[in-house]
Amino acid sequence: MTDATVIGLAREALMTVLLVSGPALGLGILVGLLVSIFQATTQIQEQTLTFVPKIFTVLLAIVAFGPWMLRVLVDFGERLLGNLHTFIW
């Protein structure tokens, strides 16, 4: 296996991870920002207030984007196993 193959495989794996985790993390950050703005305007400084909306948002994002996330992961796995013969010396 050459250096270019390893780097290409690592790049593809990293892009897959970023693509799959992007929707849940993005929505979690957005809800966290909105809750922080709400806390700043109302001066409610409860630390646990941010966790419940973020947990529900990430859960809903996983439910909504779950089939797409699974398809991306399965496609990556199929490509990886399909090209397994090229990784052997």
GUDOGU-380402 format. One record per atom (N, C-alpha, C): residue number from 1; residue in three letters; atom name; x, y, z. Coordinates in nm, 3 decimals. Layout:
! GUDOGU-380402
(NUM,ala,CA,(X,Y,Z))
...
! end
This chain:
! GUDOGU-380402
(1,met,N,(0.086,-0.117,0.000))
(1,met,CA,(0.000,0.000,0.000))
(1,met,C,(0.091,0.123,0.000))
(2,thr,N,(0.065,0.214,-0.090))
(2,thr,CA,(0.149,0.333,-0.102))
(2,thr,C,(0.102,0.442,-0.006))
(3,asp,N,(0.186,0.542,0.008))
(3,asp,CA,(0.151,0.655,0.094))
(3,asp,C,(0.029,0.730,0.041))
(4,ala,N,(0.019,0.741,-0.089))
(4,ala,CA,(-0.095,0.812,-0.150))
(4,ala,C,(-0.225,0.738,-0.123))
(5,thr,N,(-0.220,0.606,-0.122))
(5,thr,CA,(-0.340,0.527,-0.094))
(5,thr,C,(-0.385,0.548,0.050))
(6,val,N,(-0.290,0.546,0.142))
(6,val,CA,(-0.324,0.566,0.283))
(6,val,C,(-0.380,0.706,0.306))
(7,ile,N,(-0.320,0.806,0.246))
(7,ile,CA,(-0.367,0.943,0.262))
(7,ile,C,(-0.505,0.960,0.199))
(8,gly,N,(-0.526,0.901,0.083))
(8,gly,CA,(-0.657,0.908,0.018))
(8,gly,C,(-0.765,0.839,0.100))
(9,leu,N,(-0.733,0.724,0.156))
(9,leu,CA,(-0.828,0.652,0.240))
(9,leu,C,(-0.859,0.729,0.368))
(10,ala,N,(-0.757,0.787,0.429))
(10,ala,CA,(-0.779,0.867,0.550))
(10,ala,C,(-0.862,0.991,0.519))
(11,arg,N,(-0.837,1.054,0.405))
(11,arg,CA,(-0.914,1.171,0.365))
(11,arg,C,(-1.061,1.136,0.343))
(12,glu,N,(-1.084,1.024,0.275))
(12,glu,CA,(-1.221,0.982,0.249))
(12,glu,C,(-1.294,0.945,0.379))
(13,ala,N,(-1.224,0.880,0.471))
(13,ala,CA,(-1.285,0.846,0.600))
(13,ala,C,(-1.317,0.971,0.680))
(14,leu,N,(-1.227,1.068,0.680))
(14,leu,CA,(-1.250,1.193,0.753))
(14,leu,C,(-1.366,1.272,0.692))
(15,met,N,(-1.374,1.275,0.561))
(15,met,CA,(-1.485,1.345,0.497))
(15,met,C,(-1.618,1.276,0.526))
(16,thr,N,(-1.618,1.144,0.533))
(16,thr,CA,(-1.739,1.070,0.566))
(16,thr,C,(-1.784,1.101,0.708))
(17,val,N,(-1.690,1.106,0.801))
(17,val,CA,(-1.724,1.138,0.940))
(17,val,C,(-1.780,1.279,0.951))
(18,leu,N,(-1.717,1.374,0.884))
(18,leu,CA,(-1.767,1.512,0.887))
(18,leu,C,(-1.904,1.524,0.823))
(19,leu,N,(-1.926,1.452,0.715))
(19,leu,CA,(-2.055,1.456,0.644))
(19,leu,C,(-2.166,1.396,0.729))
(20,val,N,(-2.137,1.286,0.797))
(20,val,CA,(-2.239,1.219,0.877))
(20,val,C,(-2.270,1.296,1.005))
(21,ser,N,(-2.168,1.351,1.069))
(21,ser,CA,(-2.191,1.420,1.196))
(21,ser,C,(-2.234,1.565,1.178))
(22,gly,N,(-2.221,1.619,1.060))
(22,gly,CA,(-2.251,1.760,1.036))
(22,gly,C,(-2.391,1.806,1.072))
(23,pro,N,(-2.496,1.739,1.027))
(23,pro,CA,(-2.631,1.788,1.058))
(23,pro,C,(-2.662,1.791,1.208))
(24,ala,N,(-2.627,1.686,1.280))
(24,ala,CA,(-2.657,1.681,1.424))
(24,ala,C,(-2.575,1.786,1.499))
(25,leu,N,(-2.448,1.798,1.466))
(25,leu,CA,(-2.364,1.897,1.535))
(25,leu,C,(-2.405,2.040,1.500))
(26,gly,N,(-2.438,2.063,1.372))
(26,gly,CA,(-2.479,2.197,1.331))
(26,gly,C,(-2.607,2.242,1.399))
(27,leu,N,(-2.706,2.154,1.405))
(27,leu,CA,(-2.831,2.190,1.472))
(27,leu,C,(-2.810,2.205,1.622))
(28,gly,N,(-2.724,2.122,1.681))
(28,gly,CA,(-2.694,2.136,1.823))
(28,gly,C,(-2.627,2.269,1.855))
(29,ile,N,(-2.536,2.311,1.770))
(29,ile,CA,(-2.470,2.441,1.789))
(29,ile,C,(-2.570,2.554,1.773))
(30,leu,N,(-2.657,2.544,1.673))
(30,leu,CA,(-2.757,2.648,1.650))
(30,leu,C,(-2.851,2.663,1.770))
(31,val,N,(-2.900,2.551,1.822))
(31,val,CA,(-2.989,2.556,1.938))
(31,val,C,(-2.914,2.607,2.060))
(32,gly,N,(-2.790,2.566,2.078))
(32,gly,CA,(-2.710,2.617,2.189))
(32,gly,C,(-2.692,2.768,2.183))
(33,leu,N,(-2.670,2.819,2.063))
(33,leu,CA,(-2.656,2.963,2.045))
(33,leu,C,(-2.787,3.036,2.076))
(34,leu,N,(-2.899,2.981,2.030))
(34,leu,CA,(-3.028,3.044,2.058))
(34,leu,C,(-3.060,3.042,2.208))
(35,val,N,(-3.030,2.933,2.275))
(35,val,CA,(-3.054,2.926,2.420))
(35,val,C,(-2.962,3.023,2.493))
(36,ser,N,(-2.839,3.036,2.448))
(36,ser,CA,(-2.746,3.131,2.510))
(36,ser,C,(-2.794,3.275,2.493))
(37,ile,N,(-2.845,3.308,2.375))
(37,ile,CA,(-2.900,3.442,2.353))
(37,ile,C,(-3.021,3.465,2.443))
(38,phe,N,(-3.106,3.363,2.456))
(38,phe,CA,(-3.222,3.373,2.546))
(38,phe,C,(-3.178,3.393,2.690))
(39,gln,N,(-3.076,3.320,2.733))
(39,gln,CA,(-3.026,3.335,2.869))
(39,gln,C,(-2.965,3.473,2.891))
(40,ala,N,(-2.897,3.526,2.791))
(40,ala,CA,(-2.835,3.657,2.807))
(40,ala,C,(-2.939,3.767,2.813))
(41,thr,N,(-3.046,3.753,2.736))
(41,thr,CA,(-3.148,3.860,2.735))
(41,thr,C,(-3.236,3.855,2.859))
(42,thr,N,(-3.261,3.735,2.911))
(42,thr,CA,(-3.348,3.724,3.030))
(42,thr,C,(-3.268,3.718,3.159))
(43,gln,N,(-3.138,3.711,3.151))
(43,gln,CA,(-3.047,3.702,3.265))
(43,gln,C,(-3.074,3.579,3.351))
(44,ile,N,(-3.122,3.473,3.288))
(44,ile,CA,(-3.136,3.344,3.356))
(44,ile,C,(-3.002,3.271,3.339))
(45,gln,N,(-2.932,3.248,3.447))
(45,gln,CA,(-2.800,3.187,3.439))
(45,gln,C,(-2.802,3.043,3.491))
(46,glu,N,(-2.895,2.965,3.444))
(46,glu,CA,(-2.904,2.824,3.482))
(46,glu,C,(-2.818,2.742,3.386))
(47,gln,N,(-2.720,2.670,3.438))
(47,gln,CA,(-2.627,2.595,3.354))
(47,gln,C,(-2.692,2.477,3.283))
(48,thr,N,(-2.790,2.415,3.347))
(48,thr,CA,(-2.851,2.295,3.289))
(48,thr,C,(-2.957,2.328,3.184))
(49,leu,N,(-2.992,2.453,3.169))
(49,leu,CA,(-3.097,2.492,3.075))
(49,leu,C,(-3.058,2.463,2.930))
(50,thr,N,(-2.932,2.465,2.899))
(50,thr,CA,(-2.889,2.445,2.760))
(50,thr,C,(-2.889,2.298,2.718))
(51,phe,N,(-2.878,2.207,2.813))
(51,phe,CA,(-2.861,2.067,2.777))
(51,phe,C,(-2.987,2.002,2.721))
(52,val,N,(-3.102,2.026,2.782))
(52,val,CA,(-3.225,1.959,2.739))
(52,val,C,(-3.264,1.995,2.595))
(53,pro,N,(-3.267,2.122,2.556))
(53,pro,CA,(-3.300,2.152,2.416))
(53,pro,C,(-3.197,2.096,2.317))
(54,lys,N,(-3.069,2.098,2.354))
(54,lys,CA,(-2.968,2.044,2.264))
(54,lys,C,(-2.982,1.893,2.248))
(55,ile,N,(-3.011,1.823,2.357))
(55,ile,CA,(-3.028,1.678,2.349))
(55,ile,C,(-3.146,1.644,2.260))
(56,phe,N,(-3.258,1.712,2.278))
(56,phe,CA,(-3.375,1.686,2.194))
(56,phe,C,(-3.348,1.720,2.049))
(57,thr,N,(-3.278,1.829,2.024))
(57,thr,CA,(-3.249,1.869,1.887))
(57,thr,C,(-3.158,1.768,1.818))
(58,val,N,(-3.055,1.723,1.886))
(58,val,CA,(-2.964,1.624,1.827))
(58,val,C,(-3.039,1.493,1.804))
(59,leu,N,(-3.125,1.454,1.897))
(59,leu,CA,(-3.204,1.332,1.879))
(59,leu,C,(-3.296,1.344,1.757))
(60,leu,N,(-3.363,1.458,1.743))
(60,leu,CA,(-3.450,1.478,1.627))
(60,leu,C,(-3.370,1.483,1.497))
(61,ala,N,(-3.251,1.541,1.502))
(61,ala,CA,(-3.167,1.545,1.382))
(61,ala,C,(-3.124,1.405,1.342))
(62,ile,N,(-3.093,1.321,1.440))
(62,ile,CA,(-3.053,1.183,1.408))
(62,ile,C,(-3.171,1.106,1.352))
(63,val,N,(-3.290,1.130,1.407))
(63,val,CA,(-3.409,1.062,1.354))
(63,val,C,(-3.439,1.110,1.211))
(64,ala,N,(-3.429,1.241,1.189))
(64,ala,CA,(-3.463,1.297,1.058))
(64,ala,C,(-3.357,1.262,0.952))
(65,phe,N,(-3.230,1.272,0.988))
(65,phe,CA,(-3.122,1.248,0.892))
(65,phe,C,(-3.066,1.106,0.901))
(66,gly,N,(-3.121,1.023,0.988))
(66,gly,CA,(-3.069,0.889,1.010))
(66,gly,C,(-3.059,0.802,0.886))
(67,pro,N,(-3.164,0.793,0.804))
(67,pro,CA,(-3.152,0.710,0.683))
(67,pro,C,(-3.044,0.760,0.588))
(68,trp,N,(-3.032,0.890,0.574))
(68,trp,CA,(-2.927,0.945,0.488))
(68,trp,C,(-2.788,0.916,0.546))
(69,met,N,(-2.773,0.933,0.678))
(69,met,CA,(-2.645,0.904,0.744))
(69,met,C,(-2.606,0.758,0.725))
(70,leu,N,(-2.704,0.669,0.741))
(70,leu,CA,(-2.678,0.527,0.724))
(70,leu,C,(-2.638,0.497,0.581))
(71,arg,N,(-2.701,0.559,0.483))
(71,arg,CA,(-2.667,0.537,0.343))
(71,arg,C,(-2.524,0.582,0.314))
(72,val,N,(-2.483,0.697,0.370))
(72,val,CA,(-2.347,0.746,0.348))
(72,val,C,(-2.246,0.649,0.409))
(73,leu,N,(-2.273,0.600,0.529))
(73,leu,CA,(-2.182,0.506,0.593))
(73,leu,C,(-2.177,0.372,0.521))
(74,val,N,(-2.291,0.324,0.474))
(74,val,CA,(-2.293,0.197,0.401))
(74,val,C,(-2.219,0.212,0.268))
(75,asp,N,(-2.236,0.323,0.199))
(75,asp,CA,(-2.163,0.347,0.074))
(75,asp,C,(-2.012,0.348,0.098))
(76,phe,N,(-1.969,0.413,0.206))
(76,phe,CA,(-1.827,0.416,0.238))
(76,phe,C,(-1.776,0.275,0.267))
(77,gly,N,(-1.852,0.199,0.344))
(77,gly,CA,(-1.812,0.062,0.375))
(77,gly,C,(-1.805,-0.026,0.252))
(78,glu,N,(-1.902,-0.010,0.162))
(78,glu,CA,(-1.901,-0.087,0.037))
(78,glu,C,(-1.781,-0.051,-0.050))
(79,arg,N,(-1.750,0.078,-0.059))
(79,arg,CA,(-1.632,0.119,-0.137))
(79,arg,C,(-1.505,0.065,-0.073))
(80,leu,N,(-1.498,0.069,0.059))
(80,leu,CA,(-1.379,0.022,0.130))
(80,leu,C,(-1.361,-0.128,0.109))
(81,leu,N,(-1.466,-0.206,0.127))
(81,leu,CA,(-1.456,-0.350,0.108))
(81,leu,C,(-1.442,-0.388,-0.038))
(82,gly,N,(-1.501,-0.310,-0.126))
(82,gly,CA,(-1.487,-0.338,-0.269))
(82,gly,C,(-1.345,-0.316,-0.319))
(83,asn,N,(-1.271,-0.225,-0.259))
(83,asn,CA,(-1.134,-0.196,-0.299))
(83,asn,C,(-1.033,-0.262,-0.207))
(84,leu,N,(-1.076,-0.358,-0.129))
(84,leu,CA,(-0.986,-0.423,-0.033))
(84,leu,C,(-0.869,-0.492,-0.101))
(85,his,N,(-0.892,-0.543,-0.219))
(85,his,CA,(-0.783,-0.612,-0.290))
(85,his,C,(-0.671,-0.516,-0.329))
(86,thr,N,(-0.697,-0.388,-0.339))
(86,thr,CA,(-0.591,-0.293,-0.375))
(86,thr,C,(-0.507,-0.253,-0.253))
(87,phe,N,(-0.555,-0.284,-0.133))
(87,phe,CA,(-0.482,-0.247,-0.013))
(87,phe,C,(-0.380,-0.352,0.029))
(88,ile,N,(-0.391,-0.469,-0.029))
(88,ile,CA,(-0.300,-0.580,0.007))
(88,ile,C,(-0.174,-0.567,-0.077))
(89,trp,N,(-0.060,-0.598,-0.017))
(89,trp,CA,(0.068,-0.585,-0.086))
(89,trp,C,(0.073,-0.679,-0.198))
! end
